């Protein structure tokens, strides 16, 4: 099996159906869906399951529902990984969707191309761009992953297909409540020596306004960023990246990226910079 699409949830309401409908609408069929529910009490998971069981023409092997307690989203993701059978894993949160119905088809072709080139598929991360629902803009991912990209601008987690072997070898670190996925990405790059390949198309439509983006969690987010970068990057490397951020007016650029009025212009400029191979 090529893909395991993992959806973790807790009282997701209508967002669970929204995400699952997007997955089932894919033209490529070599996948399974792992739904990891932490104990929802709003009836949404049971309601969806009853509706699913009435559908005709769907294999019972397509969807696997696991309902068990967990210690939060990253613990739930680790539990889901233990059940996954796919060669590559993608994590979609409730409310997030695929950018279009051909995403898995094109990613499957990218996997075949990597295999034909002799790449080690057990050490591979395939990633794409992201559509931001919050400001309705296309968000370009770095075309090449290097140290500076790891410091400031890794691809959106929902737009990354990870080799299942990487996720099993290094589970998400539960000491990080906000940035365990960031820690894992840096581990893949710095420690596992994974190949990071940009596929050149949008993978996910990201809802935004998640846990890490709330105002009360921004201080913790910054703290976790410092801890993680110190784990993988040397003092000289960190000094250089911080200097670049200061000289390029990073706080202003971040404000433009988050602004509904200016976000579109900012991301179009960033996409042009990436196209010109400018480190940004």
N, C-alpha and C positions, 0 to 999 in steps of 0.2 A: 504494500500500500504506500502511495506516495506521500499523502498529506494527512495530518491530524489537525483539525481546527478546534482549538480549545476555547470554551466559553465558560468563565466562572461567574457565578451570580449569587446574590442574596437579596431577596425581595425585589426582583427586577421590574415588575409590572409589565407594561406592554413592550418594553425595550428588548426583552428576550426574544419575542416573536419577530421584531424588526431585524435583529441580527441574524437569527436563524433563517428567516425568509431570504435574506441576502445570500447566505451560504448555499441554500438549496437551489437558488436560482443560477448557480454557476454552470457553465456549459461542460466543464470537466468533471468527471464523476468518480475519479479514483481518490476518494477521501473518506474519512470518518469524522464525525463530530463528537467531541467529548464535552458534555455539559457537567460541570462540577458545581453543585448547589450546596451552599453552606448551611442549609436548614431554613429555607424560605417559609414564611408564614402568611404571605399575602395571597396565596392561591394561584399565583401566576404560573409557576412551574407545573403544577398538577393540571391546570387548565390547558396549558400547551400540550402536555403529554397526552391527555385524552383526545385532543383534536388531532394530534399526530397519528395516534393509533387507529383513527378512522380513515386515514388517507389510503388510497389505493396506489399500487405501483411503486411504493417505496420499500426498500429492503430494510428489514429490522436490524441489519448489521451496520447501517449508516450512522445511527445515533446511539450513543451510550450515555446514560444518565447515572451519575454517582451522587448520592445525597449523604453527606457525612460532615460532622463538625470540622471546622478549621480555625486557625488563628489569624485569619485575614487573607487578603487577596493573594499574597505571594505564597503563603502556605497552601492555599487552594490550588494555585498554579502548580506547585510541586506535586501535590496529590494527583492532579490531572495528568501530569507527565508520566507518572508511574503506571497509568492505565493506557497510555497512547501506544498505538502500533504503527503509526506512520513513520516514514523515513525523515520527513521534515515537519516541524511544528509551527503553527501560527496561532497567536493569542489575539482573539477579538473580544473586547469588553462589550457588555450589553449596551446597546445604543450605537455601537460602531458597525459599519458595514463595509463590504467590498466596494471598491471604486466603480467597478462595472462587472458584468457577468463573465468576462473573459480572463479575469485575473489568474485563476488557477490554471487555465489552459496555457497562458503565456509563461507562467512560472514553471509548469511542467516541461515546456520546451527549453527553458533556461537550465533546468536540472539535467536534461539530456545533453545539452551543449557542454555543460561543465564535465559531465561524465566522459563525453567524447574527447575532451581536451586532456583527460587524464587527471583531473582534479580529485582530491580526496573528499568524497561526499560526506564523510563523517566529520570533516573539519571545514564546513561551508556555511556561510550566512548569506542568503540572498535577500536583498532589500530593494524597496522602491520609494516613490514619492508618496505624499499624503495629501488628501483634500481636507482642509480644516472647516468643519461645519460652523464653528463659532463665528468666524469672520468671513466664511464662504470664499476661501482663497486656496489656490494650489500651493503647497509647501514643498519646495524642492529639497531632496536629500543630497548630502555631499556626494559627488560622483566618485570620489576616492576617499577611503577612510585612512587617515593618518593620525598622528598624535594630537594635532590641534583640533581636528574634527572630533576626536574622542573627548577632548576637554570641553568643547562648547556646543557641538551641534551633531550629535548622533541621530540616525534616522528614528522616526517614531516607532515605538515598540510594535504597534499594530501593523506596521508595514514591513516587518522582518520575518523571514522564514528561516528558522534555525534547524540545523541538523539535530535530530533527536539525541544523538550521542553527546553533543555538547551540553544539552539540558540535563541529561542523566549524570554526566560526569561532574557537573558543577550546579547543584540545585540553587534556587534563589536564596540568598542569604537573609534570613528573617530578622537580623538585627537592623536592617534597613526597611523602614515602613513605607518610604516613598520612592526610593531610588534603587531597589534591588535589581530591577531590570537594567538600569544603567551600570551597576556593578557587574552584572553578568556579561553585558556587551563588552566592557573593558577587559574582563577576564578572557573572553573569546579572542580579543585582538592581541593583548599583551602576553598572556600566559599560554593559551591553547594554540596560538599561531594560526587561527582560523582565516580562511580566505573570505574576504568581504567583497561581494560582487553586486554592483548597482545594476538593476535590470532595465532602467530607463522608462518606467511607466508607473502610474499611481497604483498602489496596492489597496489602501484603505481610505475610507472616509471617516475621519475621527471626530467624535461628538464634541470633545473638549469639556472644560469646566469639571475636570476630575478631581480626585482627592488631593493630588499634589499641587493643583492650581488654586486652591482656596487660599484666601489671604492668611488665615491662621496657621497654615502649614508651610508658608514660604520660608520662614526662618529655619525650620527643620530641613527643608529641601536644600537650602544653602549649606547647612552643616553636613548633611550626608554627602553632598557634592565634594566638599573639602576632604572628608574622610576617605572617600573612594579614590579621588585623584591622587591623594598622598600614598595610597596603597600601591598604585600601579605606575606612578610617574615620579621621576627624580626631582630634586629641588631646583636644579638648573632648568629642567624642562618646564616645570611649573612657573618659574620666574619669567621665562620667555613668553609663555602663553598669556600670563596675566598682563605683561607689558603690551602685548599685541591687543588685547581686549581694551586696555585703557586708551591706547593710541587711536583705536578705531571707534571710540565712543560707544562701547557696548551697551551701557544703560539706555542711551538714546535709541539705538537700533532696536533694543528689546521693547521699548515703549512703542515704537512705530510698528513692530511686528504684532503687538497685542491690540493695537488701536483699530477699531472697525473702519475708521475713516482712512487710515494710511496703510493698513495691512496689505492690501492688494498691491499697491505700488511697491512697497518694501520687498515683498516676496518675488515680484517680477524682476526687480533689480538684482536680488540675490540669485535668481535662476540664471540671469544673463552673466553674472559674475562666475558662477559655476561653469557655464558654457565656455567661458574664456579661460578656464583653468586657473582662476584666481583663488588663492586660499582665503576662505571667508568663514 
